Amino acid sequence: MFAGLKRVLIGSPLKTTQLAHERLTNVKALAVFSSDALSSVAYATEEILFVLILAGTAALRYSVYVAAAIAVLLIVVGFSYRQTIFAYPSGGGSYIVAKENLSSLAGLVAGAALLIDYVLTVSVSTAAGIAAITSAFPALHGWRVGLCLLAIAMITLGNLRGVRESGTIFAIPTYVFVFSALTLIVTGIVKMLTVGLPPAPVEGGAVEAVQNLGLFLILRAFASGCTALTGVEAISNGVQAFKEPVSQNAAKTLSWMVALLLTMFVGITYLSYHTGIHPSATETVLSQLAKVVFGKTWLYYLVQAATALILILAANTSYADFPRLASIIARDGYLPRQLANRGDRLVFSNGIVILGVLSSALIIWYHGETHALMPLYAVGVFLSFTLSQSGMVMHWIRGRAHDKKWLSHAIVNGLGAVTTGVVLVVIGATKFIHGAYIVVLLIPLIVLLFRAIHRHYLDIADDLRMNLDEPVRRVKHTIIIPVAGVNKMVAQTLSYALSLSDDVRCVHVSIDPEATAKLKAKWDAWNPGIPLQVVESPYRSLTRPLLHYVDRVERKEKDDMVTVMVPEFVPRRWWHHLLHNQSALVLKALLRMRRHTVVVSVPYHLKD
């Protein structure tokens, strides 16, 4: 039943040889890897205004200058990551670059920062998308957490179906959003230059300043607006998802993304400033702008619908990168090995599910509030930016003997490292008390977890390492069979045990003396050739007396191994398991923790 449901929801398994056919064209890749970055224009301007409004309505005019600074930063980061794509076509982005050129610790810090940022991207994007819906339909505001969880579940399911299929699903909403946003900007500018744009209606009139406009407040607004750059690194992390030639296609897609992001972010910020839009707790800035430009026409609702879809589907960028990055870290031995395995649909299914669970937990914890999640955002991504660009500088310096253009490349990445490092300091300083401290604390904790997992794998490898000259020897072992009754299940187990060893012990743990006497009489009547040994259990425990018996056998016989064969029947239906106690499971779990003890389950399948 579960297998059938899985096939319906996720699809039939794909052969490993089909992996090459699952690669993305540039058009689909732009939708998969750029939806996070492109969607940020829906809330980046709003985050700037929410900070500047603290200094009163007059301070909102500085939004265009803040946006211009962010635009310059975007161009620098975009050029820097183009070089990363060509230098590291295998993907991995900041983690690989920092690990190979700086140190393994720097790589782990970058990896931890990116993984945190991907989880936050899903939560923030989903919450912002649902906010766009509730802006148009205020009656749904109380249902925002449930709507967020539903959206995350649908995106998780879509990604479990495979990279190419998820690209097809998410491409249309991405391009509808780009079309509607560009239409909004072009229409707004044309109206402004011809008939003029009316000012946006402001509830309550001008806002009085509650904080002085100073450098710190402007820097804080800049830090908040830098959420527009989240997702820029996504393409460099997933280069191998592109069709050949991977580097050229990834670089071209990155250029398209930066150009679109720059146009939409600057355009929306300028029009918001020109129309005097104020940030609101109940309606997004983009919704207010669309009302001013289009009025309450179908174009307004198209913008809102497209914004909601792109914001929700922006989480898809994280679903494309989080599992891929986790698989690379897992292959290096710093995360559980299961994260490195591809599922039935040639995607890293375990990483996809974990991302869905973690982001859902954040939504529940922060009640689906976008502004509550925003202070946690961007710290991790700018830390990874800085480490990546610093690593690229070292990459060019070390390879200068083989690259005549190493100096120009190093200067570009050096500029990227300096600018993103400065922004990182600004973001950390201005957002620290507002929630960024959580990310600052989480990153070292995750790095410690990485290293603990790595030590565990190294210890296991050291324990399992053997001398190839050492011959294989035969071991002496005693087989112990726990007996609860005389039946076909026990008979089958005893037959199997006798085929492996001449030293077989059948043991019954006695809880009820009367029942034990009946069992002993039935055993003697059966007479299988093996005496039944009875172990008393005055405290009615099944496992402890049996474990003591195993200890006595080990001490007395001095065997290399003791094998405990557990007879088990397999019910006809899965739900039949609920009707029986699971004492065999408990016994096997306890026995597996013992040295020199082998546990063998001998199943007896009941007839249909």
ZALOVEX-452205 format. One line per 8 residues: number of its first residue (from 1); for each residue x negated, y negated, z negated of C-alpha. Coordinates in nm, 3 decimals. Layout:
NUM	X Y Z; ...;
END
This chain:
1	0.000 0.000 0.000; -0.279 -0.243 -0.097; -0.481 -0.153 0.210; -0.179 -0.221 0.433; -0.111 -0.557 0.266; -0.478 -0.651 0.305; -0.466 -0.574 0.678; -0.155 -0.792 0.722;
9	-0.299 -1.089 0.532; -0.663 -1.073 0.642; -0.664 -0.868 0.961; -0.837 -0.554 1.082; -1.207 -0.499 1.005; -1.461 -0.628 1.257; -1.770 -0.435 1.369; -2.111 -0.574 1.282;
17	-2.185 -0.597 1.656; -1.903 -0.853 1.684; -2.090 -1.104 1.465; -2.235 -1.283 1.768; -1.883 -1.335 1.905; -1.776 -1.496 1.576; -2.010 -1.793 1.629; -1.854 -2.136 1.677;
25	-1.840 -2.372 1.973; -1.924 -2.737 1.902; -1.557 -2.833 1.912; -1.460 -2.576 1.650; -1.777 -2.635 1.448; -1.694 -3.005 1.417; -1.362 -2.906 1.261; -1.513 -2.643 1.031;
33	-1.825 -2.826 0.910; -1.719 -3.192 0.939; -1.370 -3.192 0.791; -1.512 -3.277 0.445; -1.718 -3.572 0.570; -1.448 -3.704 0.806; -1.174 -3.671 0.547; -1.371 -3.879 0.295;
41	-1.268 -4.195 0.481; -0.921 -4.140 0.335; -1.044 -4.213 -0.019; -1.396 -4.365 0.002; -1.265 -4.719 0.063; -1.009 -4.671 -0.212; -1.282 -4.573 -0.460; -1.473 -4.893 -0.378;
49	-1.162 -5.107 -0.433; -1.074 -4.934 -0.761; -1.406 -5.052 -0.904; -1.411 -5.403 -0.756; -1.055 -5.479 -0.870; -1.187 -5.473 -1.228; -1.340 -5.813 -1.148; -1.008 -5.943 -1.011;
57	-0.855 -5.984 -0.667; -1.129 -6.219 -0.547; -1.393 -5.947 -0.589; -1.229 -5.728 -0.322; -1.400 -5.932 -0.049; -1.729 -5.761 -0.142; -1.590 -5.429 -0.018; -1.710 -5.500 0.338;
65	-2.066 -5.561 0.217; -2.061 -5.243 0.010; -1.927 -5.051 0.311; -2.202 -5.197 0.533; -2.470 -5.074 0.290; -2.313 -4.729 0.285; -2.300 -4.728 0.666; -2.675 -4.795 0.684;
73	-2.735 -4.514 0.434; -2.521 -4.281 0.645; -2.729 -4.350 0.956; -3.054 -4.282 0.767; -2.924 -3.957 0.619; -2.782 -3.848 0.955; -3.117 -3.894 1.134; -3.297 -3.716 0.850;
81	-3.074 -3.410 0.871; -3.113 -3.392 1.250; -3.482 -3.328 1.188; -3.399 -3.066 0.925; -3.180 -2.879 1.174; -3.463 -2.849 1.427; -3.724 -2.764 1.162; -3.505 -2.501 0.992;
89	-3.273 -2.341 1.251; -3.212 -2.048 1.016; -2.991 -2.271 0.799; -2.991 -2.294 0.421; -3.032 -2.671 0.422; -3.154 -2.835 0.103; -3.211 -2.509 -0.085; -3.445 -2.357 0.174;
97	-3.628 -2.684 0.246; -3.690 -2.764 -0.122; -3.787 -2.407 -0.209; -4.037 -2.367 0.074; -4.196 -2.713 0.057; -4.170 -2.825 -0.305; -4.124 -2.530 -0.541; -3.882 -2.250 -0.622;
105	-3.753 -2.459 -0.914; -3.678 -2.753 -0.682; -3.495 -2.514 -0.450; -3.287 -2.378 -0.736; -3.198 -2.730 -0.852; -3.089 -2.818 -0.498; -2.892 -2.494 -0.471; -2.718 -2.549 -0.805;
113	-2.634 -2.910 -0.713; -2.485 -2.805 -0.379; -2.281 -2.519 -0.522; -2.131 -2.754 -0.781; -2.060 -3.013 -0.513; -1.886 -2.756 -0.291; -1.654 -2.657 -0.575; -1.581 -3.025 -0.643;
121	-1.521 -3.085 -0.272; -1.244 -2.826 -0.266; -1.083 -2.971 -0.579; -1.115 -3.337 -0.479; -1.008 -3.284 -0.117; -0.706 -3.079 -0.215; -0.601 -3.325 -0.486; -0.643 -3.618 -0.243;
129	-0.443 -3.437 0.026; -0.157 -3.369 -0.211; -0.179 -3.736 -0.324; -0.118 -3.838 0.038; 0.196 -3.623 0.041; 0.322 -3.757 -0.292; 0.255 -4.114 -0.169; 0.507 -4.057 0.110;
137	0.740 -3.848 -0.111; 0.707 -3.974 -0.474; 0.958 -3.714 -0.600; 0.688 -3.447 -0.554; 0.438 -3.619 -0.787; 0.522 -3.393 -1.081; 0.451 -3.083 -0.870; 0.103 -3.187 -0.761;
145	-0.088 -2.914 -0.955; 0.126 -2.635 -0.815; 0.099 -2.780 -0.463; -0.281 -2.802 -0.500; -0.306 -2.437 -0.608; -0.085 -2.329 -0.318; -0.303 -2.521 -0.073; -0.623 -2.365 -0.211;
153	-0.469 -2.017 -0.188; -0.375 -2.073 0.177; -0.723 -2.205 0.270; -0.887 -1.913 0.089; -0.672 -1.668 0.281; -0.742 -1.843 0.611; -1.118 -1.819 0.553; -1.100 -1.454 0.456;
161	-0.966 -1.390 0.806; -1.302 -1.487 0.960; -1.511 -1.785 1.074; -1.383 -1.807 1.430; -1.020 -1.761 1.331; -1.041 -2.020 1.051; -1.205 -2.259 1.300; -0.910 -2.216 1.535;
169	-0.661 -2.269 1.250; -0.826 -2.585 1.118; -0.937 -2.750 1.445; -0.599 -2.900 1.541; -0.535 -3.084 1.208; -0.890 -3.225 1.212; -0.854 -3.372 1.559; -0.502 -3.499 1.487;
177	-0.645 -3.688 1.188; -0.932 -3.833 1.394; -0.686 -3.941 1.664; -0.441 -4.096 1.414; -0.718 -4.276 1.219; -0.879 -4.417 1.535; -0.534 -4.519 1.664; -0.470 -4.696 1.331;
185	-0.803 -4.883 1.351; -0.773 -4.980 1.718; -0.410 -5.090 1.679; -0.494 -5.287 1.366; -0.784 -5.469 1.530; -0.585 -5.544 1.846; -0.295 -5.684 1.641; -0.535 -5.884 1.426;
193	-0.693 -6.043 1.733; -0.363 -6.108 1.913; -0.044 -6.145 1.710; -0.211 -6.123 1.369; -0.165 -5.871 1.087; 0.067 -5.959 0.797; -0.087 -5.934 0.448; -0.008 -5.623 0.252;
201	0.260 -5.665 -0.017; 0.100 -5.670 -0.361; 0.299 -5.569 -0.668; 0.263 -5.822 -0.950; 0.057 -6.070 -0.744; -0.313 -6.139 -0.794; -0.499 -5.923 -1.046; -0.686 -6.094 -1.330;
209	-1.046 -5.992 -1.397; -1.107 -5.761 -1.691; -1.481 -5.741 -1.624; -1.737 -5.984 -1.490; -1.853 -5.936 -1.132; -2.220 -5.855 -1.160; -2.483 -5.637 -1.002; -2.386 -5.336 -1.214;
217	-2.022 -5.350 -1.100; -2.124 -5.383 -0.734; -2.365 -5.092 -0.772; -2.088 -4.891 -0.934; -1.860 -4.969 -0.639; -2.140 -4.864 -0.404; -2.183 -4.539 -0.596; -1.811 -4.467 -0.577;
225	-1.803 -4.540 -0.203; -2.094 -4.301 -0.144; -1.841 -4.020 -0.160; -1.815 -4.099 0.213; -2.147 -3.914 0.259; -2.041 -3.590 0.095; -2.042 -3.311 0.350; -2.305 -3.467 0.576;
233	-2.547 -3.185 0.488; -2.294 -2.913 0.573; -2.406 -2.865 0.934; -2.771 -2.817 0.835; -2.663 -2.545 0.591; -2.467 -2.352 0.854; -2.680 -2.379 1.168; -2.656 -2.004 1.229;
241	-2.278 -2.029 1.266; -2.323 -2.214 1.599; -2.348 -2.058 1.942; -2.691 -2.049 2.107; -2.892 -2.266 2.130; -2.809 -2.315 1.763; -3.033 -2.614 1.681; -2.928 -2.822 1.982;
249	-2.559 -2.752 1.926; -2.582 -2.823 1.552; -2.771 -3.150 1.610; -2.520 -3.263 1.872; -2.228 -3.186 1.640; -2.399 -3.376 1.357; -2.433 -3.683 1.582; -2.063 -3.668 1.670;
257	-1.973 -3.638 1.304; -2.187 -3.937 1.196; -2.049 -4.155 1.477; -1.687 -4.073 1.393; -1.742 -4.109 1.018; -1.915 -4.444 1.060; -1.642 -4.582 1.286; -1.351 -4.472 1.069;
265	-1.504 -4.571 0.733; -1.611 -4.918 0.841; -1.287 -4.977 1.034; -1.058 -4.878 0.746; -1.260 -5.081 0.493; -1.257 -5.393 0.713; -0.883 -5.374 0.785; -0.808 -5.313 0.415;
273	-1.008 -5.625 0.327; -0.845 -5.831 0.603; -0.491 -5.736 0.494; -0.563 -5.790 0.124; -0.474 -5.436 0.015; -0.501 -5.362 -0.357; -0.565 -5.009 -0.490; -0.258 -4.849 -0.645;
281	-0.204 -4.554 -0.878; 0.103 -4.440 -0.684; 0.010 -4.511 -0.320; -0.316 -4.459 -0.137; -0.499 -4.743 0.039; -0.468 -4.561 0.371; -0.092 -4.531 0.324; -0.064 -4.906 0.253;
289	-0.276 -4.989 0.559; -0.068 -4.766 0.785; 0.248 -4.940 0.663; 0.101 -5.281 0.746; -0.017 -5.175 1.094; 0.266 -4.942 1.200; 0.548 -5.016 0.959; 0.761 -4.723 0.841;
297	0.762 -4.571 1.191; 0.678 -4.219 1.305; 0.316 -4.330 1.347; 0.300 -4.406 0.973; 0.428 -4.058 0.891; 0.185 -3.909 1.145; -0.104 -4.080 0.965; 0.019 -3.954 0.627;
305	0.077 -3.600 0.752; -0.259 -3.590 0.930; -0.435 -3.735 0.624; -0.275 -3.480 0.394; -0.372 -3.195 0.626; -0.732 -3.309 0.683; -0.786 -3.372 0.311; -0.654 -3.030 0.219;
313	-0.841 -2.864 0.503; -1.157 -3.061 0.421; -1.206 -2.794 0.161; -1.279 -2.569 0.457; -1.627 -2.723 0.485; -1.705 -2.588 0.140; -1.557 -2.251 0.236; -1.793 -2.246 0.532;
321	-2.101 -2.344 0.329; -2.056 -2.224 -0.032; -2.041 -1.851 0.057; -2.325 -1.887 0.309; -2.552 -2.071 0.062; -2.459 -1.829 -0.218; -2.552 -1.537 0.009; -2.898 -1.688 0.077;
329	-2.959 -1.746 -0.295; -2.833 -1.393 -0.367; -3.072 -1.243 -0.110; -3.353 -1.420 -0.296; -3.236 -1.249 -0.614; -3.099 -1.550 -0.803; -2.728 -1.463 -0.776; -2.546 -1.126 -0.790;
337	-2.625 -0.910 -0.487; -2.255 -0.875 -0.402; -2.255 -1.237 -0.280; -2.500 -1.144 -0.002; -2.264 -0.886 0.153; -2.026 -0.960 0.439; -1.668 -0.837 0.412; -1.440 -0.666 0.662;
345	-1.404 -0.983 0.869; -1.780 -1.057 0.881; -1.751 -1.338 0.625; -1.896 -1.352 0.274; -1.566 -1.258 0.111; -1.688 -1.254 -0.250; -1.818 -1.610 -0.224; -1.492 -1.726 -0.067;
353	-1.284 -1.577 -0.349; -1.513 -1.717 -0.622; -1.494 -2.065 -0.467; -1.115 -2.046 -0.463; -1.099 -1.940 -0.828; -1.343 -2.206 -0.954; -1.180 -2.493 -0.764; -0.834 -2.384 -0.883;
361	-0.960 -2.389 -1.242; -1.083 -2.748 -1.193; -0.747 -2.853 -1.051; -0.569 -2.712 -1.354; -0.819 -2.864 -1.600; -0.796 -3.215 -1.448; -0.421 -3.190 -1.370; -0.480 -3.249 -0.999;
369	-0.585 -3.613 -1.055; -0.821 -3.733 -0.779; -0.962 -4.024 -0.981; -1.038 -3.795 -1.276; -1.246 -3.570 -1.050; -1.426 -3.847 -0.858; -1.685 -3.937 -1.127; -1.815 -3.578 -1.106;
377	-1.851 -3.612 -0.731; -2.159 -3.712 -0.528; -2.421 -3.666 -0.804; -2.500 -3.313 -0.688; -2.497 -3.394 -0.319; -2.735 -3.691 -0.351; -2.969 -3.485 -0.568; -2.980 -3.222 -0.295;
385	-3.024 -3.498 -0.032; -3.328 -3.633 -0.216; -3.490 -3.292 -0.269; -3.426 -3.193 0.092; -3.576 -3.510 0.240; -3.874 -3.495 0.004; -3.929 -3.136 0.109; -3.915 -3.233 0.476;
393	-4.186 -3.496 0.418; -4.413 -3.221 0.279; -4.314 -2.998 0.572; -4.438 -3.252 0.827; -4.756 -3.330 0.633; -4.849 -2.961 0.608; -4.778 -2.905 0.976; -4.951 -3.218 1.104;
401	-5.221 -3.014 1.281; -4.957 -2.860 1.509; -4.724 -3.156 1.562; -4.840 -3.483 1.720; -4.522 -3.660 1.607; -4.557 -3.553 1.244; -4.605 -3.909 1.119; -4.286 -4.049 1.274;
409	-4.092 -3.745 1.150; -4.237 -3.787 0.800; -4.148 -4.159 0.797; -3.784 -4.084 0.888; -3.751 -3.820 0.617; -3.949 -4.034 0.374; -3.705 -4.319 0.426; -3.422 -4.074 0.369;
417	-3.582 -3.948 0.048; -3.635 -4.299 -0.090; -3.287 -4.428 -0.005; -3.102 -4.121 -0.131; -3.323 -4.116 -0.443; -3.231 -4.477 -0.519; -2.864 -4.398 -0.461; -2.894 -4.095 -0.690;
425	-3.026 -4.317 -0.970; -2.747 -4.570 -0.909; -2.479 -4.300 -0.910; -2.622 -4.136 -1.221; -2.643 -4.466 -1.408; -2.304 -4.605 -1.309; -2.101 -4.283 -1.331; -2.275 -4.112 -1.622;
433	-2.034 -4.206 -1.901; -1.734 -4.166 -1.668; -1.793 -3.792 -1.620; -2.116 -3.754 -1.420; -2.287 -3.630 -1.739; -2.095 -3.302 -1.695; -2.270 -3.235 -1.363; -2.605 -3.352 -1.506;
441	-2.569 -3.092 -1.783; -2.431 -2.819 -1.557; -2.717 -2.822 -1.307; -2.991 -2.713 -1.554; -2.755 -2.455 -1.706; -2.692 -2.302 -1.364; -3.066 -2.305 -1.288; -3.124 -2.117 -1.615;
449	-2.857 -1.868 -1.505; -3.031 -1.828 -1.168; -3.360 -1.750 -1.338; -3.202 -1.509 -1.586; -3.044 -1.316 -1.298; -3.378 -1.315 -1.114; -3.560 -1.180 -1.421; -3.296 -0.907 -1.451;
457	-3.355 -0.795 -1.092; -3.734 -0.806 -1.138; -3.707 -0.596 -1.456; -3.493 -0.339 -1.275; -3.734 -0.323 -0.982; -4.025 -0.277 -1.223; -3.840 0.001 -1.407; -3.749 0.183 -1.085;
465	-4.094 0.154 -0.927; -4.261 0.497 -0.900; -4.593 0.654 -0.808; -4.553 0.806 -0.461; -4.813 1.074 -0.549; -4.600 1.204 -0.835; -4.433 1.538 -0.740; -4.064 1.611 -0.790;
473	-4.011 1.852 -1.079; -3.717 2.062 -1.184; -3.549 1.961 -1.509; -3.389 2.179 -1.769; -3.037 2.078 -1.864; -2.740 2.195 -2.067; -2.386 2.141 -1.941; -2.119 2.042 -2.192;
481	-1.748 2.053 -2.096; -1.495 1.876 -2.323; -1.183 2.096 -2.337; -0.837 1.965 -2.429; -0.639 2.266 -2.305; -0.647 2.583 -2.096; -0.541 2.487 -1.743; -0.646 2.485 -1.377;
489	-0.837 2.160 -1.426; -1.064 2.314 -1.691; -1.101 2.636 -1.491; -1.219 2.442 -1.185; -1.469 2.243 -1.394; -1.605 2.559 -1.558; -1.649 2.733 -1.219; -1.840 2.431 -1.088;
497	-2.060 2.416 -1.402; -2.154 2.785 -1.383; -2.266 2.737 -1.022; -2.524 2.482 -1.145; -2.652 2.624 -1.474; -2.647 2.931 -1.695; -2.638 2.716 -2.010; -2.278 2.592 -2.028;
505	-2.103 2.488 -2.352; -1.725 2.439 -2.379; -1.631 2.211 -2.670; -1.295 2.120 -2.823; -1.259 1.827 -3.063; -1.002 1.933 -3.325; -0.758 1.670 -3.445; -0.464 1.901 -3.526;
513	-0.567 2.239 -3.683; -0.242 2.408 -3.574; -0.281 2.296 -3.210; -0.648 2.400 -3.221; -0.556 2.752 -3.341; -0.311 2.793 -3.051; -0.571 2.667 -2.802; -0.832 2.909 -2.945;
521	-0.594 3.204 -2.911; -0.512 3.110 -2.550; -0.884 3.069 -2.472; -0.966 3.413 -2.614; -0.680 3.563 -2.412; -0.817 3.401 -2.096; -1.175 3.511 -2.186; -1.376 3.313 -1.927;
529	-1.705 3.451 -2.061; -1.795 3.127 -2.241; -1.704 3.089 -2.609; -1.505 2.781 -2.711; -1.686 2.577 -2.976; -1.468 2.368 -3.209; -1.584 2.035 -3.355; -1.374 1.901 -3.641;
537	-1.258 1.537 -3.638; -1.117 1.443 -3.980; -1.067 1.080 -3.869; -0.881 1.177 -3.546; -1.148 1.033 -3.315; -1.211 1.210 -2.986; -1.530 1.039 -2.873; -1.744 1.006 -3.185;
545	-1.755 1.380 -3.281; -1.830 1.470 -2.919; -2.119 1.218 -2.907; -2.259 1.366 -3.231; -2.236 1.713 -3.075; -2.430 1.594 -2.769; -2.696 1.453 -3.004; -2.730 1.789 -3.181;
553	-2.768 1.974 -2.851; -3.040 1.732 -2.738; -3.235 1.773 -3.064; -3.200 2.152 -3.081; -3.252 2.251 -2.718; -3.506 1.979 -2.634; -3.363 1.963 -2.285; -3.474 1.706 -2.030;
561	-3.110 1.618 -1.965; -2.767 1.695 -2.102; -2.486 1.696 -1.846; -2.134 1.626 -1.969; -1.872 1.738 -1.716; -1.538 1.565 -1.770; -1.234 1.741 -1.619; -0.986 1.490 -1.473;
569	-0.666 1.525 -1.274; -0.578 1.280 -0.997; -0.204 1.188 -0.998; 0.006 1.193 -0.681; 0.086 0.820 -0.700; -0.125 0.526 -0.821; 0.135 0.420 -1.076; 0.129 0.766 -1.238;
577	-0.197 0.659 -1.404; 0.010 0.428 -1.624; 0.188 0.730 -1.774; -0.129 0.896 -1.907; -0.392 0.795 -2.160; -0.730 0.702 -2.020; -0.948 0.883 -2.276; -1.172 1.019 -1.998;
585	-1.256 0.664 -1.886; -1.356 0.562 -2.239; -1.564 0.878 -2.285; -1.749 0.830 -1.955; -1.818 0.464 -2.034; -1.975 0.555 -2.370; -2.178 0.844 -2.231; -2.325 0.631 -1.950;
593	-2.487 0.407 -2.210; -2.699 0.699 -2.341; -3.046 0.796 -2.226; -3.104 1.150 -2.098; -2.729 1.206 -2.053; -2.563 1.262 -1.716; -2.187 1.217 -1.678; -2.007 1.410 -1.406;
601	-1.639 1.362 -1.329; -1.476 1.673 -1.180; -1.143 1.570 -1.023; -0.848 1.806 -0.986; -0.599 1.675 -0.729; -0.236 1.748 -0.811; -0.029 1.882 -0.523; 0.200 1.646 -0.330;
END
